[in-house]
Amino acid sequence: MTGESPPSNAHHVGSTAEFDEGDHLLVEVEGIEIAVYNTPNGYFAVSNYCVHQGGPLCEGPVTGSLSSDEDGILCYDEDTQVVRCPWHGWEFDIESGEHLSRPSYSQPTYEVDVHDGELYVRW
Amino acid sequence: MDEEPPPDTDVPPSAGRGREPYSGVDIKELPTWWRHAIEHFEARGLNAYRPARFTDGTLTRRVAAELEAELDVSITLRCKNASVGDDWTIRVDGDPVGTVGRHRSKEGHTVFETTANEFRTNIRDALGENR
């Protein structure tokens, strides 16, 4: 999205020029910490307070994910980016916020807009 | 500054815990940013919001807001590709003016590893306000 004014609930977090694919930027916005990830599938924003016990989720490592095919063989999926909380190892899909093994638990995520090269997170 | 995380439990917070630290506090009397953050966390099922603070306990956003109003600037704290133990960058109107250590306490709030007065001095020095 370019050329339009950001919506009123959009919070400026940085510029697309600041980070390459694979990078992430942790910012404090109005007292709330949010990470914006530049993934192969676009920009995604995740709350930096783990839904489990409030750990600094987005300071954890980012990897692809493991899944099994119809024959039960494990496959490494680079397209599904996962962040792992450094406190207790809870893992969440960066795009959806879903816990990898317990989908009923979900980490808050936010819409990310790009306007003229500037990144905005909406809530 | 290393700090052990709380013991692992398999029990995520319930929505009812959203205001646990605020018993006896009139939420309406808190600054707007704080009240909004409490509501933000409640709406998303997170543990109760606990604002970031400096090592002397002063709330980071409160000090930043005071400086922003007084000096007519925007102050942000951020970290690119952050991992545990990394310093964060202090920016004034988008320009980096220094770094600060940071960690998440086991109670769930962020601690910026400087005092409020040191932070104020750093910002004023960066803007030439202490000359």
gemmi code that builds the backbone of each chain (N, CA, C; Angstrom):
import gemmi

chains = {
    "A": [
        ("MET", (0.853, -1.187, 0.000), (0.000, 0.000, 0.000), (0.888, 1.236, 0.000)),
        ("THR", (0.739, 2.087, -0.987), (1.544, 3.301, -1.046), (0.670, 4.465, -1.477)),
        ("GLY", (1.126, 5.666, -1.177), (0.481, 6.849, -1.697), (-0.718, 7.323, -0.902)),
        ("GLU", (-1.272, 6.494, -0.031), (-2.408, 6.917, 0.771), (-1.923, 7.333, 2.148)),
        ("SER", (-2.724, 8.125, 2.820), (-2.371, 8.491, 4.190), (-2.585, 7.288, 5.101)),
        ("PRO", (-1.717, 7.110, 6.096), (-1.935, 5.998, 7.023), (-3.210, 6.230, 7.813)),
        ("PRO", (-3.916, 5.159, 8.182), (-5.152, 5.318, 8.956), (-4.866, 5.875, 10.347)),
        ("SER", (-5.911, 6.340, 11.006), (-5.731, 7.016, 12.291), (-5.216, 6.084, 13.378)),
        ("ASN", (-5.467, 4.787, 13.219), (-4.994, 3.842, 14.234), (-3.634, 3.247, 13.876)),
        ("ALA", (-2.928, 3.892, 12.937), (-1.618, 3.390, 12.513), (-0.515, 4.064, 13.322)),
        ("HIS", (0.455, 3.265, 13.730), (1.571, 3.766, 14.531), (2.856, 3.580, 13.733)),
        ("HIS", (3.566, 4.654, 13.520), (4.797, 4.582, 12.735), (5.863, 3.825, 13.519)),
        ("VAL", (6.511, 2.862, 12.848), (7.533, 2.070, 13.544), (8.891, 2.124, 12.860)),
        ("GLY", (8.967, 2.605, 11.636), (10.261, 2.658, 10.980), (10.109, 2.723, 9.474)),
        ("SER", (11.221, 2.493, 8.812), (11.256, 2.600, 7.361), (11.647, 1.251, 6.764)),
        ("THR", (11.117, 0.958, 5.582), (11.490, -0.292, 4.910), (12.981, -0.316, 4.581)),
        ("ALA", (13.581, 0.858, 4.440), (15.010, 0.915, 4.102), (15.897, 0.484, 5.256)),
        ("GLU", (15.318, 0.392, 6.442), (16.134, 0.097, 7.620), (16.477, -1.372, 7.765)),
        ("PHE", (15.699, -2.242, 7.161), (16.012, -3.654, 7.369), (15.667, -4.512, 6.169)),
        ("ASP", (16.532, -5.511, 5.987), (16.431, -6.413, 4.850), (15.548, -7.610, 5.202)),
        ("GLU", (15.255, -8.385, 4.166), (14.498, -9.611, 4.406), (15.253, -10.487, 5.412)),
        ("GLY", (14.529, -10.979, 6.381), (15.147, -11.783, 7.445), (15.415, -10.975, 8.704)),
        ("ASP", (15.405, -9.658, 8.583), (15.612, -8.812, 9.764), (14.304, -8.620, 10.522)),
        ("HIS", (14.441, -8.211, 11.765), (13.262, -7.743, 12.490), (13.643, -6.560, 13.355)),
        ("LEU", (12.651, -5.755, 13.631), (12.858, -4.510, 14.358), (11.926, -4.492, 15.558)),
        ("LEU", (12.515, -4.371, 16.734), (11.711, -4.275, 17.956), (11.585, -2.802, 18.332)),
        ("VAL", (10.374, -2.361, 18.535), (10.142, -0.963, 18.858), (9.169, -0.854, 20.020)),
        ("GLU", (9.299, 0.238, 20.754), (8.322, 0.552, 21.778), (7.423, 1.649, 21.234)),
        ("VAL", (6.131, 1.367, 21.204), (5.157, 2.330, 20.695), (4.145, 2.613, 21.793)),
        ("GLU", (4.151, 3.821, 22.293), (3.213, 4.225, 23.338), (3.225, 3.235, 24.501)),
        ("GLY", (4.418, 2.837, 24.870), (4.576, 1.960, 26.021), (4.407, 0.478, 25.734)),
        ("ILE", (4.183, 0.117, 24.481), (3.957, -1.276, 24.107), (5.050, -1.724, 23.136)),
        ("GLU", (5.646, -2.876, 23.421), (6.728, -3.380, 22.568), (6.181, -4.314, 21.496)),
        ("ILE", (6.581, -4.027, 20.266), (6.123, -4.800, 19.112), (7.312, -5.042, 18.195)),
        ("ALA", (7.363, -6.232, 17.607), (8.407, -6.533, 16.632), (7.787, -6.600, 15.246)),
        ("VAL", (8.478, -5.989, 14.292), (8.080, -6.110, 12.893), (9.111, -6.990, 12.188)),
        ("TYR", (8.638, -8.048, 11.563), (9.506, -8.991, 10.863), (9.378, -8.775, 9.354)),
        ("ASN", (10.528, -8.752, 8.699), (10.544, -8.707, 7.237), (10.798, -10.134, 6.752)),
        ("THR", (9.729, -10.810, 6.359), (9.826, -12.229, 5.978), (9.714, -12.366, 4.461)),
        ("PRO", (9.994, -13.554, 3.944), (9.813, -13.757, 2.494), (8.365, -13.533, 2.059)),
        ("ASN", (7.430, -13.595, 3.005), (6.015, -13.412, 2.664), (5.506, -12.011, 2.977)),
        ("GLY", (6.398, -11.122, 3.393), (5.984, -9.752, 3.682), (6.316, -9.345, 5.105)),
        ("TYR", (5.733, -8.217, 5.514), (5.968, -7.693, 6.859), (4.876, -8.194, 7.810)),
        ("PHE", (5.312, -8.611, 8.988), (4.357, -9.076, 9.997), (4.795, -8.537, 11.358)),
        ("ALA", (3.814, -8.204, 12.182), (4.118, -7.625, 13.491), (3.557, -8.516, 14.586)),
        ("VAL", (4.344, -8.676, 15.642), (4.006, -9.582, 16.743), (4.257, -8.861, 18.066)),
        ("SER", (3.396, -9.105, 19.034), (3.595, -8.545, 20.365), (4.835, -9.151, 21.018)),
        ("ASN", (5.615, -8.316, 21.714), (6.824, -8.810, 22.381), (6.556, -9.254, 23.822)),
        ("TYR", (5.311, -9.593, 24.126), (4.971, -10.119, 25.450), (4.346, -11.487, 25.229)),
        ("CYS", (5.089, -12.528, 25.536), (4.601, -13.881, 25.259), (3.285, -14.112, 26.004)),
        ("VAL", (2.329, -14.681, 25.306), (1.015, -14.927, 25.892), (1.099, -15.938, 27.040)),
        ("HIS", (2.183, -16.674, 27.095), (2.354, -17.666, 28.155), (2.608, -16.995, 29.499)),
        ("GLN", (3.761, -16.340, 29.648), (4.078, -15.711, 30.936), (4.730, -14.336, 30.779)),
        ("GLY", (4.511, -13.713, 29.628), (4.985, -12.342, 29.467), (6.457, -12.223, 29.114)),
        ("GLY", (7.061, -13.286, 28.650), (8.470, -13.234, 28.268), (8.694, -12.383, 27.014)),
        ("PRO", (9.956, -12.027, 26.775), (10.288, -11.186, 25.613), (10.371, -12.020, 24.344)),
        ("LEU", (9.217, -12.464, 23.884), (9.125, -13.439, 22.794), (10.013, -13.091, 21.603)),
        ("CYS", (9.971, -11.848, 21.177), (10.597, -11.487, 19.900), (12.103, -11.284, 20.015)),
        ("GLU", (12.651, -11.564, 21.208), (14.103, -11.624, 21.349), (14.586, -13.062, 21.157)),
        ("GLY", (13.675, -13.945, 20.860), (14.023, -15.334, 20.625), (14.385, -15.578, 19.170)),
        ("PRO", (14.971, -16.753, 18.898), (15.401, -17.054, 17.532), (14.227, -17.290, 16.584)),
        ("VAL", (14.488, -16.994, 15.309), (13.500, -17.231, 14.257), (14.015, -18.358, 13.369)),
        ("THR", (13.149, -19.303, 13.102), (13.533, -20.430, 12.246), (12.387, -20.728, 11.293)),
        ("GLY", (12.627, -21.702, 10.407), (11.516, -22.276, 9.666), (10.783, -23.242, 10.587)),
        ("SER", (9.871, -24.008, 10.023), (9.118, -24.931, 10.881), (9.241, -26.359, 10.357)),
        ("LEU", (8.970, -27.297, 11.214), (8.974, -28.706, 10.839), (7.537, -29.178, 10.663)),
        ("SER", (7.323, -29.913, 9.609), (6.004, -30.535, 9.437), (6.227, -31.925, 8.853)),
        ("SER", (5.189, -32.737, 8.890), (5.343, -34.085, 8.339), (4.439, -34.246, 7.131)),
        ("ASP", (4.930, -34.963, 6.135), (4.104, -35.197, 4.951), (3.184, -36.401, 5.187)),
        ("GLU", (2.463, -36.814, 4.123), (1.472, -37.881, 4.300), (2.114, -39.219, 4.690)),
        ("ASP", (3.415, -39.337, 4.429), (4.117, -40.563, 4.819), (4.751, -40.443, 6.199)),
        ("GLY", (4.493, -39.319, 6.856), (5.034, -39.135, 8.196), (6.487, -38.704, 8.216)),
        ("ILE", (6.991, -38.295, 7.068), (8.388, -37.874, 6.998), (8.479, -36.381, 7.318)),
        ("LEU", (9.378, -36.053, 8.219), (9.519, -34.652, 8.624), (10.141, -33.832, 7.506)),
        ("CYS", (9.590, -32.630, 7.316), (10.100, -31.709, 6.300), (10.356, -30.364, 6.962)),
        ("TYR", (11.417, -29.708, 6.541), (11.717, -28.376, 7.051), (11.118, -27.354, 6.087)),
        ("ASP", (10.235, -26.523, 6.613), (9.521, -25.544, 5.798), (10.089, -24.157, 6.075)),
        ("GLU", (10.842, -23.630, 5.117), (11.468, -22.320, 5.317), (10.467, -21.172, 5.203)),
        ("ASP", (9.338, -21.429, 4.548), (8.367, -20.356, 4.324), (7.547, -20.038, 5.568)),
        ("THR", (7.392, -20.996, 6.455), (6.636, -20.749, 7.684), (7.615, -20.334, 8.773)),
        ("GLN", (7.670, -19.046, 9.049), (8.628, -18.511, 10.005), (8.075, -18.626, 11.425)),
        ("VAL", (8.933, -19.072, 12.303), (8.530, -19.337, 13.686), (9.467, -18.606, 14.626)),
        ("VAL", (8.907, -18.003, 15.667), (9.742, -17.381, 16.700), (9.560, -18.170, 17.997)),
        ("ARG", (10.679, -18.365, 18.694), (10.661, -19.170, 19.921), (10.985, -18.299, 21.124)),
        ("CYS", (10.110, -18.296, 22.114), (10.307, -17.445, 23.285), (11.552, -17.894, 24.060)),
        ("PRO", (12.435, -16.947, 24.394), (13.652, -17.317, 25.107), (13.396, -17.773, 26.544)),
        ("TRP", (12.220, -17.523, 27.087), (11.949, -17.932, 28.472), (11.624, -19.415, 28.580)),
        ("HIS", (10.629, -19.879, 27.857), (10.181, -21.262, 28.040), (10.031, -22.027, 26.735)),
        ("GLY", (10.476, -21.420, 25.644), (10.521, -22.150, 24.388), (9.203, -22.273, 23.652)),
        ("TRP", (8.196, -21.528, 24.058), (6.940, -21.579, 23.308), (7.194, -21.012, 21.908)),
        ("GLU", (6.640, -21.691, 20.905), (6.905, -21.306, 19.515), (5.613, -20.868, 18.824)),
        ("PHE", (5.726, -19.784, 18.072), (4.556, -19.207, 17.407), (4.866, -18.915, 15.947)),
        ("ASP", (3.862, -19.129, 15.112), (3.932, -18.736, 13.704), (3.900, -17.213, 13.639)),
        ("ILE", (4.898, -16.620, 12.998), (4.984, -15.166, 12.964), (3.807, -14.547, 12.204)),
        ("GLU", (3.313, -15.225, 11.193), (2.242, -14.633, 10.384), (0.889, -14.701, 11.090)),
        ("SER", (0.589, -15.848, 11.667), (-0.744, -16.036, 12.246), (-0.765, -15.825, 13.757)),
        ("GLY", (0.397, -15.934, 14.403), (0.458, -15.865, 15.851), (0.106, -17.179, 16.538)),
        ("GLU", (-0.237, -18.197, 15.774), (-0.667, -19.465, 16.389), (0.500, -20.192, 17.041)),
        ("HIS", (0.213, -20.765, 18.212), (1.179, -21.649, 18.853), (1.332, -22.886, 17.964)),
        ("LEU", (2.565, -23.348, 17.807), (2.801, -24.412, 16.836), (2.090, -25.712, 17.173)),
        ("SER", (2.096, -26.078, 18.452), (1.505, -27.372, 18.791), (0.166, -27.239, 19.508)),
        ("ARG", (-0.165, -26.024, 19.952), (-1.430, -25.818, 20.657), (-2.155, -24.631, 20.026)),
        ("PRO", (-2.846, -24.865, 18.926), (-3.444, -23.756, 18.174), (-4.457, -22.938, 18.962)),
        ("SER", (-4.912, -23.457, 20.100), (-5.866, -22.668, 20.884), (-5.163, -21.481, 21.558)),
        ("TYR", (-3.849, -21.531, 21.630), (-3.086, -20.415, 22.187), (-2.544, -19.583, 21.034)),
        ("SER", (-2.768, -18.295, 21.126), (-2.358, -17.444, 20.014), (-1.673, -16.187, 20.526)),
        ("GLN", (-0.591, -15.833, 19.885), (0.147, -14.625, 20.218), (-0.459, -13.451, 19.439)),
        ("PRO", (-0.657, -12.298, 20.075), (-1.220, -11.167, 19.324), (-0.334, -10.764, 18.147)),
        ("THR", (-0.969, -10.540, 17.021), (-0.286, -10.027, 15.836), (-1.007, -8.761, 15.379)),
        ("TYR", (-0.372, -8.022, 14.498), (-0.909, -6.722, 14.085), (-0.758, -6.567, 12.578)),
        ("GLU", (-1.676, -5.812, 12.012), (-1.569, -5.468, 10.597), (-0.414, -4.504, 10.398)),
        ("VAL", (0.335, -4.705, 9.327), (1.435, -3.790, 8.988), (1.113, -3.148, 7.641)),
        ("ASP", (1.162, -1.830, 7.594), (0.955, -1.094, 6.351), (2.254, -0.430, 5.935)),
        ("VAL", (2.460, -0.324, 4.621), (3.604, 0.404, 4.087), (3.072, 1.591, 3.293)),
        ("HIS", (3.470, 2.778, 3.707), (3.077, 3.998, 2.997), (4.342, 4.760, 2.631)),
        ("ASP", (4.605, 4.853, 1.335), (5.776, 5.600, 0.873), (7.057, 5.157, 1.587)),
        ("GLY", (7.201, 3.869, 1.731), (8.425, 3.332, 2.319), (8.474, 3.372, 3.830)),
        ("GLU", (7.407, 3.852, 4.463), (7.355, 3.892, 5.929), (6.416, 2.798, 6.437)),
        ("LEU", (6.814, 2.216, 7.543), (6.056, 1.096, 8.107), (5.165, 1.564, 9.252)),
        ("TYR", (3.941, 1.100, 9.227), (2.978, 1.437, 10.272), (2.337, 0.150, 10.789)),
        ("VAL", (2.169, 0.089, 12.090), (1.464, -1.031, 12.704), (0.115, -0.521, 13.165)),
        ("ARG", (-0.910, -1.331, 12.914), (-2.272, -0.892, 13.269), (-2.816, -1.678, 14.451)),
        ("TRP", (-3.446, -0.944, 15.361), (-4.277, -1.603, 16.378), (-5.373, -0.682, 16.842)),
    ],
    "B": [
        ("MET", (22.298, -7.372, 32.060), (21.845, -7.810, 33.382), (20.985, -9.059, 33.212)),
        ("ASP", (21.442, -10.188, 33.684), (20.691, -11.418, 33.531), (19.703, -11.576, 34.674)),
        ("GLU", (18.580, -12.109, 34.357), (17.585, -12.392, 35.386), (16.876, -13.661, 34.978)),
        ("GLU", (16.689, -14.569, 35.931), (16.026, -15.826, 35.619), (14.568, -15.574, 35.272)),
        ("PRO", (14.057, -16.244, 34.247), (12.618, -16.127, 33.973), (11.834, -16.842, 35.053)),
        ("PRO", (10.537, -16.585, 35.127), (9.719, -17.298, 36.107), (9.644, -18.774, 35.752)),
        ("PRO", (9.304, -19.628, 36.732), (9.176, -21.057, 36.434), (8.144, -21.287, 35.350)),
        ("ASP", (8.408, -22.287, 34.533), (7.485, -22.610, 33.452), (6.218, -23.241, 34.025)),
        ("THR", (5.097, -22.785, 33.565), (3.840, -23.462, 33.886), (3.096, -23.640, 32.584)),
        ("ASP", (2.155, -24.540, 32.591), (1.415, -24.798, 31.360), (0.101, -24.031, 31.339)),
        ("VAL", (0.037, -23.036, 32.174), (-1.226, -22.310, 32.297), (-1.065, -20.893, 31.764)),
        ("PRO", (-1.568, -20.613, 30.585), (-1.525, -19.244, 30.096), (-2.499, -18.377, 30.869)),
        ("PRO", (-2.347, -17.081, 30.787), (-3.223, -16.222, 31.568), (-4.661, -16.298, 31.086)),
        ("SER", (-5.554, -16.087, 31.991), (-6.954, -15.972, 31.605), (-7.296, -14.494, 31.522)),
        ("ALA", (-8.365, -14.193, 30.823), (-8.727, -12.795, 30.641), (-8.952, -12.091, 31.973)),
        ("GLY", (-9.355, -12.858, 32.971), (-9.661, -12.273, 34.263), (-8.452, -11.710, 34.992)),
        ("ARG", (-7.248, -12.060, 34.550), (-6.064, -11.587, 35.229), (-5.590, -10.243, 34.697)),
        ("GLY", (-6.329, -9.686, 33.785), (-5.881, -8.489, 33.077), (-5.559, -7.304, 33.961)),
        ("ARG", (-6.222, -7.182, 35.121), (-5.985, -6.003, 35.970), (-5.442, -6.392, 37.338)),
        ("GLU", (-4.888, -7.591, 37.415), (-4.409, -8.094, 38.694), (-3.515, -7.100, 39.448)),
        ("PRO", (-2.542, -6.443, 38.781), (-1.669, -5.530, 39.545), (-2.346, -4.207, 39.891)),
        ("TYR", (-3.557, -4.017, 39.434), (-4.189, -2.704, 39.576), (-5.335, -2.704, 40.582)),
        ("SER", (-5.362, -3.720, 41.431), (-6.427, -3.707, 42.431), (-6.232, -2.489, 43.334)),
        ("GLY", (-7.290, -1.768, 43.542), (-7.201, -0.555, 44.350), (-6.760, 0.672, 43.570)),
        ("VAL", (-6.487, 0.490, 42.282), (-6.064, 1.617, 41.448), (-7.231, 2.043, 40.568)),
        ("ASP", (-7.485, 3.328, 40.524), (-8.512, 3.848, 39.611), (-7.867, 4.016, 38.238)),
        ("ILE", (-8.166, 3.075, 37.357), (-7.533, 3.059, 36.029), (-7.766, 4.387, 35.300)),
        ("LYS", (-8.918, 4.993, 35.543), (-9.259, 6.227, 34.828), (-8.312, 7.376, 35.195)),
        ("GLU", (-7.641, 7.235, 36.327), (-6.728, 8.293, 36.761), (-5.329, 8.152, 36.149)),
        ("LEU", (-5.077, 7.042, 35.503), (-3.754, 6.829, 34.909), (-3.611, 7.638, 33.625)),
        ("PRO", (-2.380, 7.917, 33.200), (-2.183, 8.602, 31.911), (-2.813, 7.805, 30.763)),
        ("THR", (-3.188, 8.511, 29.728), (-3.900, 7.880, 28.616), (-3.130, 6.699, 28.037)),
        ("TRP", (-1.815, 6.880, 27.809), (-1.027, 5.793, 27.204), (-1.069, 4.540, 28.070)),
        ("TRP", (-1.060, 4.743, 29.391), (-1.043, 3.609, 30.315), (-2.405, 2.896, 30.303)),
        ("ARG", (-3.471, 3.705, 30.375), (-4.814, 3.130, 30.354), (-5.052, 2.361, 29.053)),
        ("HIS", (-4.625, 2.954, 27.944), (-4.803, 2.273, 26.655), (-4.015, 0.960, 26.608)),
        ("ALA", (-2.808, 0.956, 27.180), (-1.988, -0.252, 27.167), (-2.639, -1.349, 28.009)),
        ("ILE", (-3.211, -0.971, 29.145), (-3.920, -1.961, 29.978), (-5.060, -2.593, 29.175)),
        ("GLU", (-5.824, -1.742, 28.517), (-6.957, -2.231, 27.724), (-6.480, -3.081, 26.539)),
        ("HIS", (-5.380, -2.638, 25.949), (-4.787, -3.362, 24.811), (-4.419, -4.789, 25.224)),
        ("PHE", (-3.785, -4.925, 26.355), (-3.370, -6.247, 26.831), (-4.584, -7.096, 27.217)),
        ("GLU", (-5.532, -6.492, 27.888), (-6.739, -7.224, 28.285), (-7.458, -7.787, 27.070)),
        ("ALA", (-7.575, -6.949, 26.030), (-8.331, -7.353, 24.836), (-7.659, -8.509, 24.106)),
        ("ARG", (-6.357, -8.684, 24.339), (-5.616, -9.722, 23.621), (-5.243, -10.910, 24.500)),
        ("GLY", (-5.781, -10.945, 25.704), (-5.556, -12.102, 26.569), (-4.151, -12.236, 27.102)),
        ("LEU", (-3.412, -11.131, 27.134), (-2.046, -11.158, 27.657), (-2.056, -11.016, 29.173)),
        ("ASN", (-0.934, -11.359, 29.796), (-0.773, -11.035, 31.204), (-0.994, -9.542, 31.399)),
        ("ALA", (-1.308, -9.156, 32.599), (-1.579, -7.742, 32.863), (-0.412, -6.860, 32.409)),
        ("TYR", (-0.758, -5.722, 31.855), (0.268, -4.796, 31.372), (1.067, -4.221, 32.536)),
        ("ARG", (2.362, -4.292, 32.398), (3.264, -3.676, 33.375), (4.225, -2.780, 32.599)),
        ("PRO", (4.166, -1.494, 32.822), (4.963, -0.574, 32.002), (6.460, -0.714, 32.247)),
        ("ALA", (7.217, -0.419, 31.214), (8.676, -0.436, 31.315), (9.137, 0.647, 32.281)),
        ("ARG", (10.258, 0.394, 32.924), (10.774, 1.355, 33.895), (12.295, 1.376, 33.857)),
        ("PHE", (12.845, 2.390, 34.472), (14.288, 2.463, 34.634), (14.685, 1.707, 35.898)),
        ("THR", (16.001, 1.621, 36.124), (16.466, 0.849, 37.282), (16.036, 1.476, 38.604)),
        ("ASP", (15.749, 2.768, 38.594), (15.284, 3.392, 39.834), (13.763, 3.294, 39.991)),
        ("GLY", (13.108, 2.597, 39.073), (11.679, 2.365, 39.175), (10.817, 3.394, 38.470)),
        ("THR", (11.420, 4.474, 38.008), (10.649, 5.497, 37.290), (10.173, 4.938, 35.953)),
        ("LEU", (8.940, 5.233, 35.601), (8.382, 4.692, 34.368), (9.014, 5.361, 33.151)),
        ("THR", (9.488, 4.551, 32.232), (10.191, 5.040, 31.042), (9.304, 5.961, 30.202)),
        ("ARG", (8.075, 5.527, 29.956), (7.197, 6.323, 29.080), (6.839, 7.662, 29.721)),
        ("ARG", (6.713, 7.642, 31.039), (6.384, 8.890, 31.714), (7.516, 9.906, 31.528)),
        ("VAL", (8.761, 9.459, 31.697), (9.907, 10.357, 31.539), (10.031, 10.798, 30.083)),
        ("ALA", (9.876, 9.843, 29.177), (9.981, 10.196, 27.758), (8.906, 11.216, 27.375)),
        ("ALA", (7.695, 11.011, 27.876), (6.609, 11.938, 27.555), (6.900, 13.337, 28.103)),
        ("GLU", (7.445, 13.400, 29.302), (7.796, 14.708, 29.879), (8.833, 15.421, 29.011)),
        ("LEU", (9.850, 14.671, 28.591), (10.898, 15.270, 27.762), (10.364, 15.672, 26.388)),
        ("GLU", (9.496, 14.831, 25.841), (8.925, 15.143, 24.522), (8.132, 16.451, 24.583)),
        ("ALA", (7.364, 16.609, 25.647), (6.563, 17.827, 25.776), (7.448, 19.047, 26.015)),
        ("GLU", (8.447, 18.875, 26.850), (9.304, 20.011, 27.200), (10.194, 20.439, 26.032)),
        ("LEU", (10.733, 19.456, 25.303), (11.735, 19.747, 24.273), (11.163, 19.705, 22.861)),
        ("ASP", (9.872, 19.363, 22.748), (9.199, 19.290, 21.452), (9.928, 18.335, 20.493)),
        ("VAL", (10.174, 17.135, 20.994), (10.827, 16.107, 20.188), (10.048, 14.800, 20.331)),
        ("SER", (10.426, 13.823, 19.516), (9.877, 12.482, 19.629), (11.001, 11.536, 20.076)),
        ("ILE", (10.753, 10.780, 21.141), (11.769, 9.872, 21.678), (11.293, 8.434, 21.489)),
        ("THR", (12.130, 7.612, 20.875), (11.771, 6.209, 20.683), (12.907, 5.309, 21.151)),
        ("LEU", (12.522, 4.102, 21.518), (13.478, 3.076, 21.932), (13.259, 1.878, 21.030)),
        ("ARG", (14.361, 1.346, 20.502), (14.206, 0.279, 19.531), (15.472, -0.542, 19.419)),
        ("CYS", (15.353, -1.706, 18.791), (16.512, -2.576, 18.594), (16.296, -3.417, 17.340)),
        ("LYS", (17.267, -3.357, 16.449), (17.193, -4.159, 15.235), (17.764, -5.542, 15.520)),
        ("ASN", (17.035, -6.558, 15.079), (17.445, -7.959, 15.260), (17.796, -8.254, 16.713)),
        ("ALA", (16.926, -7.814, 17.592), (17.169, -7.946, 19.030), (17.240, -9.396, 19.464)),
        ("SER", (18.177, -9.673, 20.332), (18.174, -10.935, 21.068), (18.398, -10.602, 22.528)),
        ("VAL", (18.222, -11.592, 23.383), (18.288, -11.344, 24.827), (19.634, -10.725, 25.202)),
        ("GLY", (19.575, -9.637, 25.958), (20.798, -8.993, 26.430), (21.311, -7.882, 25.540)),
        ("ASP", (20.697, -7.711, 24.368), (21.159, -6.643, 23.482), (20.785, -5.264, 24.029)),
        ("ASP", (21.657, -4.293, 23.769), (21.311, -2.906, 24.060), (20.278, -2.407, 23.057)),
        ("TRP", (19.462, -1.475, 23.504), (18.516, -0.813, 22.611), (19.028, 0.577, 22.275)),
        ("THR", (18.574, 1.082, 21.139), (18.978, 2.413, 20.687), (17.939, 3.443, 21.103)),
        ("ILE", (18.429, 4.561, 21.628), (17.558, 5.702, 21.940), (17.593, 6.627, 20.738)),
        ("ARG", (16.421, 6.987, 20.240), (16.382, 7.903, 19.090), (15.562, 9.130, 19.457)),
        ("VAL", (16.062, 10.272, 19.007), (15.347, 11.527, 19.183), (15.041, 12.075, 17.795)),
        ("ASP", (13.773, 12.247, 17.511), (13.329, 12.656, 16.179), (13.962, 11.790, 15.095)),
        ("GLY", (14.065, 10.518, 15.381), (14.560, 9.558, 14.396), (16.062, 9.385, 14.367)),
        ("ASP", (16.795, 10.242, 15.079), (18.257, 10.144, 15.070), (18.754, 9.404, 16.312)),
        ("PRO", (19.661, 8.434, 16.129), (20.201, 7.733, 17.302), (21.063, 8.653, 18.145)),
        ("VAL", (20.827, 8.624, 19.457), (21.607, 9.485, 20.361), (22.296, 8.685, 21.459)),
        ("GLY", (22.110, 7.374, 21.469), (22.764, 6.574, 22.484), (22.138, 5.195, 22.559)),
        ("THR", (22.687, 4.373, 23.431), (22.141, 3.038, 23.634), (21.915, 2.808, 25.125)),
        ("VAL", (21.109, 1.822, 25.423), (20.816, 1.513, 26.825), (20.587, 0.007, 26.963)),
        ("GLY", (21.144, -0.566, 28.035), (20.890, -1.973, 28.310), (19.435, -2.193, 28.676)),
        ("ARG", (19.004, -3.397, 28.551), (17.573, -3.665, 28.739), (17.364, -5.135, 29.041)),
        ("HIS", (16.426, -5.437, 29.890), (16.012, -6.822, 30.091), (14.554, -6.866, 30.531)),
        ("ARG", (13.953, -8.029, 30.431), (12.576, -8.234, 30.883), (12.637, -8.887, 32.258)),
        ("SER", (12.026, -8.262, 33.239), (12.018, -8.817, 34.587), (11.087, -10.022, 34.642)),
        ("LYS", (11.277, -10.860, 35.648), (10.412, -12.036, 35.749), (8.982, -11.650, 36.090)),
        ("GLU", (8.792, -10.418, 36.586), (7.420, -9.946, 36.821), (6.732, -9.568, 35.510)),
        ("GLY", (7.500, -9.430, 34.451), (6.900, -9.175, 33.148), (7.029, -7.754, 32.648)),
        ("HIS", (7.780, -6.915, 33.348), (7.996, -5.577, 32.809), (9.425, -5.439, 32.306)),
        ("THR", (9.607, -4.541, 31.370), (10.931, -4.267, 30.826), (11.667, -3.308, 31.747)),
        ("VAL", (12.966, -3.557, 31.911), (13.813, -2.640, 32.673), (14.867, -2.075, 31.733)),
        ("PHE", (14.876, -0.766, 31.582), (15.961, -0.102, 30.872), (17.029, 0.248, 31.908)),
        ("GLU", (18.237, -0.207, 31.614), (19.268, -0.246, 32.654), (20.010, 1.083, 32.796)),
        ("THR", (19.263, 2.084, 33.156), (19.791, 3.392, 33.490), (18.779, 4.044, 34.425)),
        ("THR", (19.165, 5.135, 35.045), (18.199, 5.829, 35.896), (17.473, 6.901, 35.082)),
        ("ALA", (16.384, 7.365, 35.635), (15.628, 8.418, 34.947), (16.498, 9.671, 34.763)),
        ("ASN", (17.257, 10.013, 35.783), (18.086, 11.223, 35.664), (19.185, 11.060, 34.620)),
        ("GLU", (19.790, 9.876, 34.569), (20.808, 9.633, 33.531), (20.177, 9.718, 32.144)),
        ("PHE", (18.977, 9.165, 32.017), (18.280, 9.207, 30.735), (17.990, 10.655, 30.339)),
        ("ARG", (17.485, 11.431, 31.282), (17.205, 12.847, 30.988), (18.479, 13.570, 30.554)),
        ("THR", (19.554, 13.305, 31.274), (20.817, 13.965, 30.947), (21.282, 13.587, 29.546)),
        ("ASN", (21.161, 12.296, 29.214), (21.583, 11.847, 27.880), (20.797, 12.553, 26.778)),
        ("ILE", (19.493, 12.671, 26.982), (18.661, 13.320, 25.964), (19.025, 14.806, 25.863)),
        ("ARG", (19.152, 15.448, 26.988), (19.477, 16.889, 26.963), (20.853, 17.118, 26.349)),
        ("ASP", (21.820, 16.271, 26.703), (23.154, 16.401, 26.114), (23.092, 16.244, 24.600)),
        ("ALA", (22.321, 15.267, 24.151), (22.224, 15.016, 22.711), (21.640, 16.208, 21.977)),
        ("LEU", (20.778, 16.939, 22.659), (20.142, 18.102, 22.027), (20.873, 19.404, 22.341)),
        ("GLY", (21.971, 19.297, 23.100), (22.708, 20.509, 23.454), (21.999, 21.365, 24.475)),
        ("GLU", (21.054, 20.745, 25.214), (20.261, 21.525, 26.172), (20.986, 21.746, 27.494)),
        ("ASN", (22.099, 21.025, 27.687), (22.808, 21.163, 28.964), (23.989, 22.116, 28.879)),
        ("ARG", (24.154, 22.721, 27.704), (25.301, 23.625, 27.578), (25.063, 24.909, 28.343)),
    ],
}
model = gemmi.Model(1)
for chain_id, residues in chains.items():
    chain = gemmi.Chain(chain_id)
    for i, (resn, *xyz) in enumerate(residues, 1):
        res = gemmi.Residue()
        res.name, res.seqid = resn, gemmi.SeqId(i, " ")
        for name, pos in zip(("N", "CA", "C"), xyz):
            atom = gemmi.Atom()
            atom.name, atom.element = name, gemmi.Element(name[0])
            atom.pos, atom.b_iso = gemmi.Position(*pos), 0.0
            res.add_atom(atom)
        chain.add_residue(res)
    model.add_chain(chain)
structure = gemmi.Structure()
structure.add_model(model)
structure.setup_entities()
